[in-house]
Amino acid sequence: MCGKIIKKAKINKKVILGGIGAIALVVVVVALVGSNTIERRKHLQEIESDIVDESTSQEAHITGSLMEIKEKIDNDEIEDTYMNEAQKKSVLELYDIANKWGISNNDQRMQQLIYNALLVKNQANPLLIIFGNGYMNQYRELVLEMDIPAFLFNFGILGFILYFGPFLAIFVYGIYFGIRKIKSIDSEYIMYVLGIGLAFAISVFSGYVFFNMSVSTVIAVICALLINKIFEIKNVEYTHEQVVIKNEKKKKIKRRKQ
């Protein structure tokens, strides 16, 4: 009995030492990466102060490339073949909103999201709302990098449903089924659901997940594995129910004979 307790104590010591080592490693990595991040933020702040609107002599809250486009629009130097009126108007409105909200001129994703939302409003075309603006219809930093909003703006409501709908449906049903059958699911099931959820999160904050063939293939495989796991759990439960029903029938028959 004492030997078992000693062995358990040794195991616990190893776990504790391993945990301390892992925490120390994380602290070191965070310190190294964090210092680089601080330096990068300082560099970005220096770049922000360099982007100035020449008409007002104040710091602009859009990127340098967009500032060039905005100035060309003001000077009527952009042809309609390059940007139509709705796109020009959206850039000007983006400039006003970015300055009003104090958006960082390095926050490209926020600027892309606002611009594409404004573009849909200014186009005011039901067909473009249904079928989208087209992925290659934007220029430079105006291309929406966040996948999920890009599905909606670039491919329209119909494209969003056809392209992203199946992934979303599998994920939502996976969560619903997991909550209902929480006693039947295992770590493998949880990993599949978390994997799909992580892919959604990365696609929003980073982008180029569902638009990347290799990554989207992996997500499709995870979705397929999750579906198979759901059917597997259902089959196990169905088999168990059938066995219970058969046993109950046998018991009833025995009672009748008695």
C-alpha positions in Angstrom: 0.0 0.0 0.0 2.8 2.4 0.9 4.6 1.4 -2.3 1.6 2.5 -4.4 1.4 5.8 -2.5 5.1 6.4 -3.1 4.8 5.6 -6.8 1.8 8.0 -7.1 3.9 10.7 -5.3 6.7 10.2 -7.8 4.3 10.5 -10.7 2.9 13.6 -9.3 6.3 15.1 -8.8 7.1 14.4 -12.5 3.9 16.0 -13.5 4.6 19.1 -11.3 8.2 19.4 -12.7 6.9 19.0 -16.2 4.2 21.6 -15.7 6.8 24.1 -14.2 9.1 23.4 -17.1 6.3 24.0 -19.6 5.3 27.3 -17.9 8.9 28.4 -17.9 9.2 27.6 -21.6 6.0 29.6 -22.4 7.3 32.6 -20.4 10.6 32.5 -22.3 8.8 32.3 -25.7 6.3 35.0 -24.8 9.2 37.3 -23.6 11.1 36.8 -26.8 8.1 37.1 -29.1 6.6 39.9 -27.0 9.8 42.0 -27.3 9.6 41.7 -31.0 6.0 42.6 -31.0 6.7 45.8 -28.9 9.4 46.8 -31.4 7.0 46.2 -34.3 4.3 48.3 -32.7 6.8 51.1 -32.2 7.7 50.8 -35.9 4.0 50.9 -36.9 3.4 54.0 -34.8 6.3 55.7 -36.6 4.7 54.7 -40.0 1.3 56.0 -38.8 2.7 59.5 -38.2 4.2 59.5 -41.7 0.9 59.2 -43.5 -0.5 62.7 -43.7 -3.4 64.2 -45.7 -1.7 67.1 -47.6 -5.1 68.9 -47.9 -5.4 69.2 -44.1 -1.8 68.6 -43.0 -3.1 66.2 -40.4 -2.5 62.5 -39.9 -4.7 60.3 -42.2 -6.5 57.3 -40.8 -6.3 55.2 -44.0 -3.3 53.4 -45.5 -0.8 55.3 -47.7 -2.0 53.5 -50.9 -5.6 54.4 -50.1 -4.5 58.0 -49.4 -3.0 58.2 -52.9 -6.3 56.9 -54.4 -8.3 59.3 -52.3 -6.2 62.3 -53.5 -6.5 61.2 -57.1 -10.3 61.0 -56.7 -10.3 64.5 -55.2 -8.3 65.8 -58.2 -10.5 63.8 -60.7 -7.5 61.9 -61.9 -9.0 58.4 -61.8 -10.8 57.1 -64.9 -14.2 55.3 -64.6 -12.6 52.2 -66.3 -10.4 51.9 -63.2 -12.9 52.7 -60.5 -16.6 53.3 -61.0 -18.6 56.1 -59.2 -19.8 53.7 -56.4 -16.2 52.7 -55.6 -14.9 56.3 -55.6 -17.8 57.3 -53.3 -17.0 54.4 -51.0 -13.3 55.4 -50.7 -14.3 59.0 -49.8 -16.8 57.8 -47.2 -14.2 55.4 -45.8 -11.8 58.3 -45.4 -14.5 60.3 -43.5 -15.5 57.4 -41.2 -11.9 56.4 -40.5 -11.1 59.9 -39.4 -14.2 60.2 -37.4 -13.7 56.9 -35.6 -9.9 57.4 -35.3 -9.1 54.1 -37.0 -5.4 53.2 -37.2 -4.1 53.7 -40.7 -2.4 50.3 -40.4 -5.6 48.5 -39.6 -6.2 47.3 -43.1 -8.8 44.7 -42.3 -11.1 47.2 -40.6 -10.7 49.5 -43.6 -11.4 46.7 -46.0 -14.6 45.7 -44.0 -15.9 49.2 -43.9 -15.2 49.9 -47.6 -16.9 46.7 -48.8 -20.0 47.5 -46.6 -20.1 51.0 -48.0 -19.7 49.7 -51.6 -22.8 47.4 -51.2 -24.7 50.4 -49.9 -23.6 52.8 -52.7 -24.1 50.2 -55.5 -27.7 49.7 -54.3 -28.1 46.8 -56.8 -30.2 43.8 -55.7 -28.4 41.5 -58.2 -25.0 42.4 -56.7 -26.4 41.7 -53.2 -27.6 38.3 -54.3 -24.6 37.3 -56.5 -21.8 39.6 -55.0 -19.3 42.1 -56.3 -16.8 39.5 -57.5 -13.5 38.6 -55.7 -11.3 40.3 -58.3 -13.3 43.6 -58.4 -11.2 45.3 -55.8 -7.9 47.1 -56.0 -4.7 47.0 -53.9 -5.5 47.0 -50.2 -9.3 47.1 -50.8 -9.4 43.4 -51.4 -11.2 41.9 -48.4 -8.9 39.4 -46.7 -11.3 38.1 -44.0 -12.8 35.0 -45.6 -16.3 34.9 -44.0 -17.2 38.6 -44.7 -15.6 38.1 -48.2 -18.0 35.3 -48.9 -20.9 37.6 -48.3 -19.6 40.7 -50.0 -17.8 39.2 -52.9 -20.1 36.2 -53.6 -23.4 37.6 -52.4 -26.0 35.9 -50.3 -26.4 33.0 -52.8 -22.6 32.4 -52.9 -22.4 32.7 -49.1 -25.0 30.0 -48.7 -23.5 27.7 -51.3 -19.9 28.1 -50.4 -19.9 28.6 -46.6 -23.3 27.3 -45.7 -22.3 23.6 -45.6 -19.3 24.2 -43.3 -21.4 26.4 -41.0 -24.3 23.9 -40.9 -21.9 21.0 -40.0 -20.3 23.1 -37.3 -23.6 24.2 -35.7 -25.1 20.7 -35.8 -21.9 19.3 -34.4 -22.2 21.6 -31.4 -26.0 20.9 -31.0 -25.4 17.1 -31.3 -22.5 17.2 -28.9 -24.6 19.1 -26.2 -27.5 16.6 -26.7 -25.2 13.5 -26.5 -22.6 14.9 -24.2 -22.3 11.5 -22.4 -21.6 9.7 -25.7 -19.0 12.0 -27.2 -15.3 11.6 -26.7 -12.1 13.7 -27.0 -11.9 12.9 -30.8 -15.3 14.4 -31.3 -14.5 17.5 -29.3 -11.2 18.0 -31.3 -13.1 17.9 -34.6 -15.6 20.5 -33.5 -12.8 22.7 -32.0 -10.8 22.3 -35.2 -13.6 23.6 -37.4 -14.3 26.4 -34.9 -10.6 27.4 -34.9 -10.7 27.5 -38.7 -13.6 29.9 -38.6 -11.8 32.1 -36.1 -8.6 32.2 -38.2 -10.5 32.9 -41.4 -12.0 36.0 -39.8 -8.9 37.4 -38.0 -6.3 36.3 -40.5 -7.9 35.3 -43.8 -6.9 33.1 -46.7 -8.2 29.9 -45.0 -11.2 28.9 -47.2 -9.6 30.6 -50.2 -6.5 28.4 -49.8 -7.0 25.1 -51.6 -4.8 23.0 -49.2 -6.3 24.5 -46.0 -9.9 24.3 -47.2 -9.3 20.6 -48.1 -8.1 19.9 -44.6 -11.3 21.6 -43.2 -13.5 19.6 -45.5 -11.8 16.4 -44.3 -12.4 17.4 -40.7 -16.0 18.1 -41.5 -16.3 14.6 -43.1 -14.7 13.0 -40.0 -17.1 14.8 -37.8 -20.1 13.6 -39.8 -18.8 10.0 -39.7 -18.3 10.4 -35.9 -21.9 11.6 -35.5 -23.2 8.6 -37.5 -21.0 6.3 -35.5 -22.5 7.5 -32.2 -26.0 7.2 -33.6 -25.4 3.7 -34.8 -24.0 2.7 -31.4 -27.0 4.2 -29.6 -29.4 2.5 -32.1 -27.7 -0.9 -31.6 -27.9 -0.5 -27.9 -31.6 0.5 -28.1 -32.3 -2.6 -30.2 -30.6 -4.8 -27.7 -32.6 -3.3 -24.9 -35.8 -3.8 -26.8 -35.0 -7.5 -27.6 -34.1 -8.1 -23.9 -37.4 -6.6 -22.8 -39.3 -8.7 -25.3 -37.6 -11.9 -24.0 -38.4 -10.9 -20.4 -42.1 -10.4 -21.4 -42.2 -13.8 -23.2 -40.7 -15.6 -20.1 -43.2 -13.9 -17.8 -46.1 -15.1 -20.1 -44.8 -18.7 -20.0 -44.6 -18.6 -16.3 
